[in-house]
């Protein structure tokens, strides 16, 4: 793969992520409880109580948002992966080998997060469409697990990304010591 391909992927994916993310945010404004509340319900009882608050039009709206989220998750996975790829290639050119070696890890964490997000959406859709019956026990639990795993993967990827930007572990530790150092000398 070339830097040019990664850059084109990054630009296109960023535009798609921004547009679809803004659209989802506008669409989700009237939903109470939110889709995230449903995804984090965790139990059949909690999910049933949340779904009971939604009328038929809210279920249709939530379904549209979750399908649009599939576009968004593909875009943010590609954005994170391509950005980390480009950063790793650039770091290798400057001789920052630790950064170059860690960048694929951070990139793949974005892909893992998008994968958990896809499964999470599937679980939420299954719960929404269990209209007159309570959601099966596996969907609330699976959806909550995938939601938490997605957030953990994104958080870890962002942490890796921050480390990559400051030229690896040594750069990060040096930066922290420069900030915290004056306070420790009291």
Backbone as a printed PyTorch tensor [residue, N CA C, xyz], in Angstrom:
tensor([[[  0.8390,  -1.1780,   0.0000],
         [  0.0000,   0.0000,   0.0000],
         [  0.8840,   1.2410,   0.0000]],

        [[  0.4020,   2.2720,  -0.6540],
         [  1.1710,   3.5030,  -0.7370],
         [  0.5870,   4.5590,   0.1910]],

        [[  1.3910,   5.5470,   0.4630],
         [  0.9430,   6.6770,   1.2670],
         [ -0.1980,   7.3960,   0.5480]],

        [[ -0.1080,   7.5000,  -0.7650],
         [ -1.1430,   8.1820,  -1.5430],
         [ -2.5040,   7.5030,  -1.3490]],

        [[ -2.5170,   6.1680,  -1.4110],
         [ -3.7650,   5.4280,  -1.2200],
         [ -4.3080,   5.6520,   0.1910]],

        [[ -3.4180,   5.6070,   1.1860],
         [ -3.8370,   5.8250,   2.5750],
         [ -4.3790,   7.2430,   2.7580]],

        [[ -3.7540,   8.2170,   2.1130],
         [ -4.2110,   9.6010,   2.2150],
         [ -5.5800,   9.7800,   1.5690]],

        [[ -5.7780,   9.1960,   0.4010],
         [ -7.0780,   9.2730,  -0.2750],
         [ -8.1520,   8.5880,   0.5780]],

        [[ -7.8130,   7.4160,   1.1310],
         [ -8.7470,   6.7050,   2.0110],
         [ -9.0980,   7.5610,   3.2100]],

        [[ -8.1020,   8.1980,   3.7910],
         [ -8.3210,   9.0390,   4.9620],
         [ -9.2410,  10.2130,   4.6340]],

        [[ -8.9910,  10.9040,   3.5270],
         [ -9.7940,  12.0720,   3.1610],
         [-11.2430,  11.6710,   2.9000]],

        [[-11.4530,  10.6530,   2.0840],
         [-12.8090,  10.2190,   1.7480],
         [-13.5380,   9.7100,   2.9940]],

        [[-12.8590,   8.9070,   3.7910],
         [-13.4780,   8.3540,   4.9930],
         [-13.7960,   9.4310,   6.0120]],

        [[-12.9460,  10.4310,   6.1310],
         [-13.1960,  11.5280,   7.0590],
         [-14.4490,  12.3010,   6.6510]],

        [[-14.5840,  12.5690,   5.3650],
         [-15.7800,  13.2750,   4.8820],
         [-17.0300,  12.4500,   5.1660]],

        [[-16.9780,  11.1570,   4.8660],
         [-18.1320,  10.2780,   5.1060],
         [-18.4550,  10.2210,   6.5940]],

        [[-17.4330,  10.1030,   7.4360],
         [-17.6530,  10.0320,   8.8880],
         [-18.2780,  11.3220,   9.4150]],

        [[-17.7980,  12.4590,   8.9600],
         [-18.3450,  13.7330,   9.4220],
         [-19.7960,  13.9200,   8.9860]],

        [[-20.0770,  13.6040,   7.7260],
         [-21.4400,  13.7810,   7.2160],
         [-22.4080,  12.8100,   7.8880]],

        [[-22.0450,  11.5260,   7.9390],
         [-22.9550,  10.5430,   8.5360],
         [-23.0950,  10.7560,  10.0400]],

        [[-22.0160,  11.1490,  10.7050],
         [-22.0810,  11.4270,  12.1420],
         [-22.9900,  12.6040,  12.4520]],

        [[-22.8980,  13.6630,  11.6530],
         [-23.7620,  14.8260,  11.8550],
         [-25.2280,  14.4620,  11.5870]],

        [[-25.4610,  13.6730,  10.5580],
         [-26.8320,  13.2500,  10.2290],
         [-27.4170,  12.4080,  11.3670]],

        [[-26.6320,  11.4630,  11.8930],
         [-27.1150,  10.6300,  12.9950],
         [-27.4210,  11.4680,  14.2260]],

        [[-26.5790,  12.4510,  14.4990],
         [-26.7840,  13.2990,  15.6770],
         [-28.0860,  14.0780,  15.5550]],

        [[-28.3580,  14.6340,  14.3690],
         [-29.6180,  15.3610,  14.1650],
         [-30.8160,  14.4260,  14.2680]],

        [[-30.6970,  13.2430,  13.6930],
         [-31.8100,  12.2980,  13.7180],
         [-32.1130,  11.8050,  15.1350]],

        [[-31.0710,  11.6370,  15.9400],
         [-31.2300,  11.0370,  17.2720],
         [-31.7170,  12.0270,  18.3240]],

        [[-31.7440,  13.3060,  18.0090],
         [-32.1130,  14.3230,  19.0020],
         [-33.4440,  14.0390,  19.7070]],

        [[-34.5160,  13.6430,  18.9970],
         [-35.7870,  13.4420,  19.7090],
         [-35.9050,  12.1170,  20.4630]],

        [[-34.9410,  11.2290,  20.3390],
         [-35.0590,   9.9120,  20.9670],
         [-34.7290,   9.9650,  22.4640]],

        [[-35.7130,   9.5860,  23.2710],
         [-35.5090,   9.4440,  24.7160],
         [-36.2600,   8.2060,  25.1580]],

        [[-35.6490,   7.2130,  25.7190],
         [-34.2220,   7.0710,  25.9940],
         [-33.4150,   6.9500,  24.6940]],

        [[-32.1330,   7.2000,  24.8150],
         [-31.2450,   7.1820,  23.6560],
         [-30.9070,   5.7550,  23.2510]],

        [[-30.3710,   5.6300,  22.0390],
         [-29.9470,   4.3120,  21.5530],
         [-28.8310,   3.7740,  22.4370]],

        [[-27.9450,   4.6480,  22.8780],
         [-26.8490,   4.2110,  23.7510],
         [-27.3810,   3.6000,  25.0400]],

        [[-28.4700,   4.1450,  25.5690],
         [-29.0850,   3.5700,  26.7760],
         [-29.5130,   2.1280,  26.5120]],

        [[-30.0930,   1.8950,  25.3410],
         [-30.5100,   0.5450,  24.9720],
         [-29.3020,  -0.3710,  24.8090]],

        [[-28.2470,   0.1410,  24.1730],
         [-27.0570,  -0.6770,  23.9390],
         [-26.3450,  -1.0510,  25.2370]],

        [[-26.4810,  -0.2250,  26.2500],
         [-25.8250,  -0.4950,  27.5350],
         [-26.7770,  -1.0980,  28.5690]],

        [[-27.9890,  -1.4440,  28.1690],
         [-28.9770,  -1.9790,  29.1160],
         [-28.4390,  -3.2130,  29.8420]],

        [[-27.9360,  -4.1780,  29.1060],
         [-27.2850,  -5.3270,  29.7170],
         [-28.1760,  -6.4640,  30.1760]],

        [[-29.4290,  -6.1870,  30.4760],
         [-30.3370,  -7.2480,  30.9120],
         [-31.6360,  -7.1720,  30.1200]],

        [[-32.3210,  -8.2890,  30.0860],
         [-33.5960,  -8.3610,  29.3800],
         [-34.6070,  -7.3880,  29.9810]],

        [[-34.6350,  -7.3050,  31.3000],
         [-35.5840,  -6.4310,  31.9830],
         [-35.3190,  -4.9630,  31.6590]],

        [[-34.0650,  -4.5460,  31.7570],
         [-33.7100,  -3.1480,  31.4630],
         [-34.0300,  -2.7810,  30.0190]],

        [[-33.6830,  -3.6880,  29.0970],
         [-33.9470,  -3.4300,  27.6770],
         [-35.4530,  -3.3370,  27.4240]],

        [[-36.2150,  -4.2100,  28.0480],
         [-37.6820,  -4.1800,  27.8740],
         [-38.2750,  -2.8760,  28.3880]],

        [[-37.7820,  -2.3900,  29.5280],
         [-38.2860,  -1.1290,  30.0740],
         [-37.9610,   0.0520,  29.1540]],

        [[-36.7560,   0.0580,  28.5970],
         [-36.3760,   1.1340,  27.6810],
         [-37.2100,   1.0870,  26.4030]],

        [[-37.3820,  -0.1040,  25.8710],
         [-38.1550,  -0.2480,  24.6330],
         [-39.6330,   0.0990,  24.8380]],

        [[-40.1320,  -0.1040,  26.0350],
         [-41.5320,   0.2150,  26.3220],
         [-41.7910,   1.7180,  26.2130]],

        [[-40.7580,   2.5320,  26.4270],
         [-40.8980,   3.9880,  26.3270],
         [-40.9440,   4.4790,  24.8790]],

        [[-40.5350,   3.6530,  23.9400],
         [-40.4940,   4.0650,  22.5350],
         [-41.7900,   3.6940,  21.8230]],

        [[-42.3460,   4.6330,  21.1320],
         [-43.4950,   4.3730,  20.2750],
         [-42.9820,   3.8010,  18.9530]],

        [[-43.9010,   3.4010,  18.0850],
         [-43.5370,   2.7920,  16.7990],
         [-42.6580,   3.7220,  15.9600]],

        [[-42.9630,   5.0270,  15.9420],
         [-42.1530,   5.9540,  15.1220],
         [-40.7370,   6.1000,  15.6760]],

        [[-40.5770,   6.0050,  17.0030],
         [-39.2320,   6.0510,  17.5850],
         [-38.4310,   4.8020,  17.2300]],

        [[-39.1190,   3.6610,  17.1790],
         [-38.4290,   2.4320,  16.7800],
         [-37.9670,   2.5200,  15.3300]],

        [[-38.7980,   3.0850,  14.4670],
         [-38.4210,   3.2570,  13.0550],
         [-37.2370,   4.2110,  12.9330]],

        [[-37.2750,   5.3010,  13.6920],
         [-36.1810,   6.2690,  13.6710],
         [-34.8870,   5.6350,  14.1800]],

        [[-34.9610,   4.8950,  15.2740],
         [-33.7750,   4.2270,  15.8160],
         [-33.2130,   3.2180,  14.8150]],

        [[-34.0910,   2.5170,  14.1110],
         [-33.6450,   1.5630,  13.0940],
         [-32.8820,   2.2760,  11.9850]],

        [[-33.4040,   3.4030,  11.5140],
         [-32.7110,   4.1820,  10.4690],
         [-31.3380,   4.6470,  10.9500]],

        [[-31.2980,   5.1240,  12.1920],
         [-30.0230,   5.6060,  12.7510],
         [-29.0110,   4.4690,  12.8400]],

        [[-29.4600,   3.3030,  13.2850],
         [-28.5320,   2.1710,  13.4110],
         [-28.0260,   1.7090,  12.0530]],

        [[-28.8670,   1.7380,  11.0250],
         [-28.3850,   1.3800,   9.6820],
         [-27.3930,   2.4230,   9.1710]],

        [[-27.6390,   3.6970,   9.4480],
         [-26.6990,   4.7430,   9.0590],
         [-25.3890,   4.5980,   9.8310]],

        [[-25.4710,   4.0940,  11.0410],
         [-24.2600,   3.8890,  11.8430],
         [-23.3170,   2.8830,  11.1920]],

        [[-23.8360,   1.9720,  10.3850],
         [-22.9550,   1.0480,   9.6650],
         [-22.0600,   1.8050,   8.6930]],

        [[-22.5790,   2.8330,   8.0610],
         [-21.7550,   3.6720,   7.1760],
         [-20.7070,   4.3950,   8.0080]],

        [[-21.1410,   4.9610,   9.1420],
         [-20.2390,   5.6980,  10.0120],
         [-19.1200,   4.8130,  10.5540]],

        [[-19.4580,   3.6060,  10.9990],
         [-18.4310,   2.7480,  11.5930],
         [-17.4110,   2.3000,  10.5500]],

        [[-17.8440,   2.0690,   9.3230],
         [-16.8770,   1.7590,   8.2630],
         [-15.9490,   2.9470,   8.0270]],

        [[-16.5180,   4.1410,   8.0610],
         [-15.7170,   5.3390,   7.8240],
         [-14.7250,   5.5890,   8.9560]],

        [[-15.1790,   5.5190,  10.2260],
         [-14.2300,   5.8240,  11.3010],
         [-13.1680,   4.7440,  11.4400]],

        [[-13.5140,   3.4970,  11.1240],
         [-12.4930,   2.4430,  11.1120],
         [-11.4260,   2.7220,  10.0600]],

        [[-11.8710,   3.1470,   8.8830],
         [-10.9250,   3.4690,   7.8090],
         [-10.1170,   4.7220,   8.1160]],

        [[-10.7390,   5.7130,   8.7290],
         [-10.0250,   6.9430,   9.0990],
         [ -8.9030,   6.6200,  10.0800]],

        [[ -9.2460,   5.9070,  11.1440],
         [ -8.2330,   5.5720,  12.1550],
         [ -7.1150,   4.7120,  11.6010]],

        [[ -7.4940,   3.7000,  10.8210],
         [ -6.4850,   2.8080,  10.2670],
         [ -5.5560,   3.5440,   9.3050]],

        [[ -6.1170,   4.3200,   8.3830],
         [ -5.2820,   4.9970,   7.3880],
         [ -4.4120,   6.0730,   8.0160]],

        [[ -4.9370,   6.7710,   9.0260],
         [ -4.1410,   7.7900,   9.7010],
         [ -2.9470,   7.1660,  10.4300]],

        [[ -3.1900,   6.0580,  11.1140],
         [ -2.0890,   5.3690,  11.8030],
         [ -1.0870,   4.7970,  10.8080]],

        [[ -1.5600,   4.3000,   9.6810],
         [ -0.6700,   3.7820,   8.6440],
         [  0.2450,   4.8950,   8.1280]],

        [[ -0.3550,   6.0470,   7.8160],
         [  0.4530,   7.1640,   7.3020],
         [  1.4500,   7.6440,   8.3530]],

        [[  1.0180,   7.7230,   9.5970],
         [  1.9050,   8.1570,  10.6650],
         [  3.0640,   7.1780,  10.8410]],

        [[  2.7650,   5.8830,  10.7670],
         [  3.8230,   4.8780,  10.8830],
         [  4.8420,   4.9670,   9.7570]],

        [[  4.3530,   5.1560,   8.5340],
         [  5.2620,   5.2970,   7.3940],
         [  6.1300,   6.5430,   7.5310]],

        [[  5.5270,   7.6330,   7.9550],
         [  6.2590,   8.8740,   8.1500],
         [  7.2970,   8.7120,   9.2560]],

        [[  6.9040,   8.0620,  10.3440],
         [  7.8330,   7.8430,  11.4580],
         [  9.0240,   6.9950,  11.0150]],

        [[  8.7610,   5.9670,  10.1920],
         [  9.8570,   5.1420,   9.6840],
         [ 10.8440,   5.9420,   8.8580]],

        [[ 10.3670,   6.9050,   8.0990],
         [ 11.2580,   7.7580,   7.2920],
         [ 12.1490,   8.6360,   8.1530]],

        [[ 11.6380,   9.0190,   9.3470],
         [ 12.4360,   9.8390,  10.2510],
         [ 13.2880,   9.0040,  11.2010]],

        [[ 13.1970,   7.6750,  11.0880],
         [ 13.9900,   6.8050,  11.9330],
         [ 13.3940,   6.5350,  13.3030]],

        [[ 12.1360,   6.8620,  13.5120],
         [ 11.4730,   6.6140,  14.7880],
         [ 10.8690,   5.2130,  14.7350]],

        [[ 11.6920,   4.2340,  14.9470],
         [ 11.2970,   2.8480,  14.7200],
         [ 10.2220,   2.3660,  15.6890]],

        [[ 10.2600,   2.7980,  16.9390],
         [  9.2400,   2.3710,  17.9040],
         [  7.8580,   2.8670,  17.4660]],

        [[  7.8070,   4.0940,  16.9890],
         [  6.5510,   4.6500,  16.4960],
         [  6.0830,   3.8740,  15.2590]],

        [[  7.0090,   3.5990,  14.3590],
         [  6.6680,   2.8730,  13.1380],
         [  6.1680,   1.4620,  13.4480]],

        [[  6.7220,   0.8370,  14.4810],
         [  6.2980,  -0.5100,  14.8450],
         [  4.9420,  -0.5260,  15.5630]],

        [[  4.6340,   0.5150,  16.3200],
         [  3.3770,   0.5600,  17.0740],
         [  2.1890,   1.0660,  16.2650]],

        [[  2.4430,   1.7690,  15.1860],
         [  1.3350,   2.3660,  14.4410],
         [  0.3500,   1.3370,  13.8780]],

        [[  0.7740,   0.1610,  13.3960],
         [ -0.2330,  -0.8070,  12.9380],
         [ -1.1410,  -1.2990,  14.0730]],

        [[ -0.6090,  -1.3820,  15.2840],
         [ -1.4220,  -1.8140,  16.4270],
         [ -2.5600,  -0.8230,  16.6510]],

        [[ -2.2250,   0.4530,  16.6630],
         [ -3.2480,   1.4840,  16.8610],
         [ -4.2570,   1.4640,  15.7180]],

        [[ -3.7770,   1.3070,  14.4960],
         [ -4.6820,   1.2550,  13.3490],
         [ -5.6500,   0.0930,  13.4190]],

        [[ -5.1540,  -1.0770,  13.7880],
         [ -6.0350,  -2.2470,  13.8700],
         [ -7.0050,  -2.1490,  15.0320]],

        [[ -6.6690,  -1.4050,  16.0750],
         [ -7.6220,  -1.1950,  17.1760],
         [ -8.8570,  -0.4310,  16.6920]],

        [[ -8.6690,   0.4880,  15.7440],
         [ -9.8320,   1.1780,  15.1650],
         [-10.7010,   0.1940,  14.3810]],

        [[-10.0710,  -0.7390,  13.6760],
         [-10.8210,  -1.7460,  12.9260],
         [-11.5680,  -2.6750,  13.8930]],

        [[-10.9190,  -3.0610,  14.9810],
         [-11.5590,  -3.9010,  15.9970],
         [-12.7590,  -3.1670,  16.6080]],

        [[-12.5850,  -1.8840,  16.9050],
         [-13.6900,  -1.0890,  17.4650],
         [-14.8720,  -1.0460,  16.4990]],

        [[-14.5930,  -0.8500,  15.2200],
         [-15.6760,  -0.8190,  14.2250],
         [-16.3660,  -2.1760,  14.1340]],

        [[-15.6130,  -3.2580,  14.2930],
         [-16.2130,  -4.5970,  14.2660],
         [-17.1500,  -4.8060,  15.4570]],

        [[-16.7090,  -4.3980,  16.6450],
         [-17.5860,  -4.4840,  17.8220],
         [-18.8240,  -3.6000,  17.6320]],

        [[-18.6440,  -2.4500,  17.0200],
         [-19.7570,  -1.5450,  16.7610],
         [-20.7890,  -2.1940,  15.8360]],

        [[-20.3250,  -2.9260,  14.8430],
         [-21.2470,  -3.5990,  13.9150],
         [-22.0790,  -4.6560,  14.6390]],

        [[-21.4400,  -5.4290,  15.5050],
         [-22.1710,  -6.4510,  16.2640],
         [-23.1340,  -5.7910,  17.2520]],

        [[-22.6870,  -4.7070,  17.8660],
         [-23.5280,  -3.9500,  18.7910],
         [-24.7910,  -3.4500,  18.0770]],

        [[-24.6410,  -2.9290,  16.8700],
         [-25.7990,  -2.4650,  16.0930],
         [-26.7510,  -3.6190,  15.7790]],

        [[-26.1900,  -4.7620,  15.4430],
         [-27.0170,  -5.9340,  15.1620],
         [-27.8620,  -6.2980,  16.3830]],

        [[-27.2380,  -6.2930,  17.5610],
         [-27.9640,  -6.5850,  18.7960],
         [-29.0400,  -5.5590,  19.0870]],

        [[-28.7320,  -4.2910,  18.8760],
         [-29.7330,  -3.2380,  19.1080],
         [-30.8980,  -3.3690,  18.1330]],

        [[-30.6030,  -3.6740,  16.8730],
         [-31.6710,  -3.8810,  15.8950],
         [-32.5500,  -5.0730,  16.2750]],

        [[-31.9150,  -6.1460,  16.7420],
         [-32.6820,  -7.3260,  17.1550],
         [-33.5930,  -6.9870,  18.3400]],

        [[-33.0990,  -6.1850,  19.2860],
         [-33.9270,  -5.8090,  20.4300],
         [-35.0790,  -4.9030,  20.0060]],

        [[-34.8010,  -3.9600,  19.1200],
         [-35.8430,  -3.0360,  18.6720],
         [-36.9530,  -3.7810,  17.9490]],

        [[-36.5930,  -4.7970,  17.2040],
         [-37.5870,  -5.5170,  16.4110],
         [-38.2130,  -6.7040,  17.1480]],

        [[-37.9620,  -6.8010,  18.4360],
         [-38.6820,  -7.7720,  19.2590],
         [-39.8300,  -7.0220,  19.9310]],

        [[-40.7000,  -6.4300,  19.1150],
         [-41.7050,  -5.4530,  19.5420],
         [-42.6160,  -5.9470,  20.6530]],

        [[-43.3610,  -6.9960,  20.4230],
         [-44.3610,  -7.4350,  21.3910],
         [-43.8580,  -8.5290,  22.3230]],

        [[-42.6050,  -8.7880,  22.2720],
         [-42.0320,  -9.7890,  23.1700],
         [-40.7540,  -9.1940,  23.7550]],

        [[-40.3430,  -9.6810,  24.8870],
         [-39.1420,  -9.1150,  25.4970],
         [-37.9210,  -9.5920,  24.7210]],

        [[-36.8800,  -8.7610,  24.6960],
         [-35.6700,  -9.1540,  23.9720],
         [-35.0500, -10.3980,  24.6040]],

        [[-34.5610, -11.2730,  23.7670],
         [-33.9020, -12.4770,  24.2810],
         [-32.7060, -12.0630,  25.1330]],

        [[-32.3970, -12.8600,  26.1230],
         [-31.3480, -12.5180,  27.0820],
         [-30.0100, -12.2550,  26.4100]],

        [[-29.7320, -12.9320,  25.3140],
         [-28.4050, -12.7990,  24.7000],
         [-28.1890, -11.4350,  24.0500]],

        [[-29.2350, -10.8150,  23.5110],
         [-29.0370,  -9.5520,  22.8140],
         [-28.6280,  -8.4290,  23.7530]],

        [[-29.3070,  -8.2030,  24.8740],
         [-28.8520,  -7.1130,  25.7660],
         [-27.4290,  -7.3330,  26.2870]],

        [[-27.1170,  -8.5650,  26.6430],
         [-25.7650,  -8.8450,  27.1750],
         [-24.7050,  -8.7050,  26.0950]],

        [[-24.9740,  -9.2740,  24.9240],
         [-24.0190,  -9.1840,  23.8150],
         [-23.8290,  -7.7320,  23.3910]],

        [[-24.9170,  -6.9980,  23.3210],
         [-24.8400,  -5.5950,  22.9070],
         [-24.0440,  -4.7740,  23.9130]],

        [[-24.2730,  -5.0100,  25.2000],
         [-23.5110,  -4.2760,  26.2100],
         [-22.0290,  -4.6340,  26.1460]],

        [[-21.7180,  -5.9190,  26.0170],
         [-20.3180,  -6.3390,  25.9100],
         [-19.6530,  -5.6680,  24.7200]],

        [[-20.3050,  -5.7150,  23.5600],
         [-19.7210,  -5.1270,  22.3500],
         [-19.5850,  -3.6150,  22.4710]],

        [[-20.5520,  -2.9740,  23.1080],
         [-20.4820,  -1.5300,  23.3030],
         [-19.2820,  -1.1550,  24.1720]],

        [[-19.1210,  -1.8570,  25.2800],
         [-17.9890,  -1.5770,  26.1650],
         [-16.6560,  -1.9190,  25.4970]],

        [[-16.6230,  -3.0290,  24.7480],
         [-15.3980,  -3.4080,  24.0340],
         [-15.0540,  -2.3820,  22.9620]],

        [[-16.0760,  -1.8510,  22.2890],
         [-15.8530,  -0.8150,  21.2740],
         [-15.2290,   0.4220,  21.9130]],

        [[-15.8330,   0.8890,  23.0230],
         [-15.3040,   2.0780,  23.6870],
         [-13.8820,   1.8440,  24.1960]],

        [[-13.6310,   0.6590,  24.7240],
         [-12.2820,   0.3390,  25.2110],
         [-11.2850,   0.3160,  24.0570]],

        [[-11.6760,  -0.2580,  22.9260],
         [-10.7780,  -0.3130,  21.7610],
         [-10.4780,   1.0830,  21.2320]],

        [[-11.5080,   1.9200,  21.1400],
         [-11.2890,   3.2910,  20.6590],
         [-10.4010,   4.0530,  21.6350]],

        [[-10.6750,   3.9140,  22.9190],
         [ -9.8610,   4.6010,  23.9220],
         [ -8.4060,   4.1530,  23.8460]],

        [[ -8.2010,   2.8530,  23.7330],
         [ -6.8460,   2.3310,  23.6150],
         [ -6.1780,   2.8010,  22.3290]],

        [[ -6.9160,   2.8100,  21.2350],
         [ -6.3590,   3.2720,  19.9570],
         [ -5.9780,   4.7370,  20.0280]],

        [[ -6.8250,   5.5380,  20.6500],
         [ -6.5160,   6.9640,  20.7870],
         [ -5.2890,   7.1540,  21.6690]],

        [[ -5.1900,   6.3540,  22.7250],
         [ -3.9930,   6.4410,  23.5710],
         [ -2.7440,   6.0580,  22.7870]],

        [[ -2.8290,   4.9870,  22.0160],
         [ -1.7070,   4.6090,  21.1580],
         [ -1.3800,   5.7470,  20.1960]],

        [[ -2.4070,   6.3220,  19.6150],
         [ -2.2170,   7.3890,  18.6470],
         [ -1.5060,   8.5750,  19.2840]],

        [[ -1.8900,   8.9340,  20.4940],
         [ -1.2260,  10.0300,  21.2060],
         [  0.2440,   9.6900,  21.4220]],

        [[  0.4980,   8.4660,  21.8140],
         [  1.8770,   8.0310,  22.0260],
         [  2.6680,   8.1240,  20.7170]],

        [[  2.0490,   7.7350,  19.6320],
         [  2.7240,   7.8080,  18.3400],
         [  3.0600,   9.2390,  17.9650]],

        [[  2.1540,  10.1500,  18.2370],
         [  2.3680,  11.5490,  17.8750],
         [  3.5520,  12.1340,  18.6430]],

        [[  3.7630,  11.7640,  19.8720],
         [  4.8660,  12.3310,  20.6560],
         [  6.1450,  11.4940,  20.5460]],

        [[  6.2290,  10.7690,  19.4030],
         [  7.4460,  10.0340,  19.0410],
         [  7.7660,   8.8790,  19.9720]],

        [[  6.7710,   8.1330,  20.3550],
         [  6.9980,   6.9100,  21.1240],
         [  6.9570,   7.1380,  22.6250]],

        [[  7.2400,   6.0650,  23.3200],
         [  7.1340,   6.0740,  24.7870],
         [  8.0750,   7.0660,  25.4470]],

        [[  9.2630,   7.1910,  24.9650],
         [ 10.2360,   8.0930,  25.5960],
         [  9.7810,   9.5290,  25.4730]],

        [[  9.2730,   9.9100,  24.3130],
         [  8.7540,  11.2610,  24.1150],
         [  7.5860,  11.5580,  25.0360]],

        [[  6.7160,  10.5870,  25.2260],
         [  5.5560,  10.7790,  26.0940],
         [  5.9890,  10.9450,  27.5490]],

        [[  6.8820,  10.0850,  28.0080],
         [  7.3590,  10.1730,  29.3910],
         [  8.0880,  11.4940,  29.6150]],

        [[  8.9120,  11.8970,  28.6640],
         [  9.6280,  13.1700,  28.7790],
         [  8.6460,  14.3370,  28.8710]],

        [[  7.5940,  14.3040,  28.0630],
         [  6.5970,  15.3670,  28.0780],
         [  5.8810,  15.4220,  29.4330]],

        [[  5.5170,  14.2660,  29.9540],
         [  4.8240,  14.2180,  31.2450],
         [  5.7440,  14.7360,  32.3530]],

        [[  6.9910,  14.3310,  32.3320],
         [  7.9270,  14.7850,  33.3700],
         [  8.1520,  16.2930,  33.3040]],

        [[  8.1550,  16.8590,  32.1090],
         [  8.3190,  18.3060,  31.9860],
         [  7.1130,  19.0480,  32.5490]],

        [[  5.9420,  18.4740,  32.4110],
         [  4.7240,  19.1370,  32.9010],
         [  4.5960,  18.9470,  34.4100]],

        [[  4.8250,  17.7350,  34.8900],
         [  4.6060,  17.4100,  36.2910],
         [  5.8260,  17.7630,  37.1570]],

        [[  7.0000,  17.7850,  36.5660],
         [  8.2490,  18.0100,  37.2990],
         [  8.2530,  19.2210,  38.2130]],

        [[  7.8370,  20.3960,  37.7460],
         [  7.8660,  21.5710,  38.6410],
         [  6.9780,  21.4090,  39.8660]],

        [[  5.8970,  20.6730,  39.7570],
         [  5.0050,  20.4930,  40.9070],
         [  5.5820,  19.5300,  41.9280]],

        [[  6.4580,  18.6220,  41.4760],
         [  7.0440,  17.6410,  42.3930],
         [  8.2080,  18.2130,  43.1910]],

        [[  8.7160,  19.3730,  42.8160],
         [  9.8730,  19.9650,  43.4960],
         [  9.4650,  20.9250,  44.6150]],

        [[  8.2450,  20.8620,  45.0690],
         [  7.7710,  21.7700,  46.1160],
         [  8.3740,  21.4110,  47.4460]]])
